[in-house]
């Protein structure tokens, strides 16, 4: 039992009995004991039955559950090693570890791996940690020890939580190495045999969009001989796959100059940079002014909505973007279009794309419905963990 206890209102325990990992503030009847953000609390039903333990935080999601039931394990060193070992063994089974062909993967996907608020991505012999809650931030020393015990050959652990942990819970937080350190050399990893320079210290997220690995492979099947436009390209993942698959030309667009620099570096790693051009421009402006007709276009924007209140505007944004892409593409071309906005469901996203096709006045057929890869698992008890959705359209 922890020093603080959260007691739920009558009838508000059903979601925890179904192992949903979130306790919302409106479900709480009372909080007993002194507790600060990030501490572990015991959660009990109105009748006093223990339902589990989790990290406490003031706000809408008041408790993120770590374990369930009367015998719930407190998050000690053994707990973290067991959770991370379980996650690592799953990735082993997926064929993502111990191979030179691919040495970049997601080790923990928060609720999908039973560690709400914790993202860990592995780049070769370095693990990059991002805590999205105060509780996970405070647990970083134990997490770092567990990582060293679980991953063979791990040489460094970089903490990038300063960008994601609530500021009031970790004042003065700074990114830096928890174990080992940087060599001062360029970090090059491989995904399905494709080389990529990754900047986990200053890049977005943990440095690379690992969640598009399977979708990049799918694009490579369609890229040979095509003229490809990769918008919101970030570090050029889709661009590199298209080049190595035999695309006729590839144009990459992103408003970030730093992203374009990394895209150009990754194109150079393919040895096919003569077929590639990169543009640090606004995507909408680029497509409006471009005279090129592309045979394959990738629309992979950042999240247009992070909260429900922004969902309507996000849907309008997806409609506008996809209408521009559909107008731009050559007859018979393929459109790879994505949304990573968690609050926008696959059905709503497809509806926005449908509205875009109607506005653009061009028939289109769905060839594929896409999602995140297996190292970004979704807990059966937490469907909110499925955030990436995509479509491949054949546009007439």
Secondary structure as UniProt FT lines:
FT   STRAND          5..8
FT   TURN            10..11
FT   HELIX           14..17
FT   TURN            18..19
FT   STRAND          22..24
FT   HELIX           25..27
FT   STRAND          28..32
FT   TURN            37..38
FT   STRAND          40..44
FT   TURN            46..47
FT   STRAND          50..56
FT   STRAND          61..68
FT   TURN            70..71
FT   HELIX           77..93
FT   TURN            94..95
FT   STRAND          104..109
FT   HELIX           110..113
FT   TURN            116..117
FT   STRAND          118..123
FT   TURN            124..125
FT   STRAND          126..131
FT   HELIX           134..138
FT   HELIX           140..150
FT   TURN            152..153
FT   STRAND          156..159
FT   HELIX           161..163
FT   HELIX           167..169
FT   TURN            171..172
FT   STRAND          176..179
FT   STRAND          188..191
FT   TURN            192..193
FT   STRAND          194..197
FT   TURN            200..202
FT   TURN            205..206
FT   HELIX           210..212
FT   HELIX           213..223
FT   TURN            224..225
FT   STRAND          227..231
FT   TURN            234..236
FT   HELIX           237..245
FT   STRAND          249..254
FT   HELIX           257..270
FT   HELIX           273..275
FT   STRAND          276..280
FT   HELIX           283..289
FT   STRAND          294..299
FT   HELIX           308..310
FT   HELIX           311..328
FT   STRAND          329..339
FT   TURN            342..343
FT   HELIX           346..360
FT   STRAND          364..371
FT   TURN            374..375
FT   TURN            380..381
FT   HELIX           383..385
FT   STRAND          389..395
//
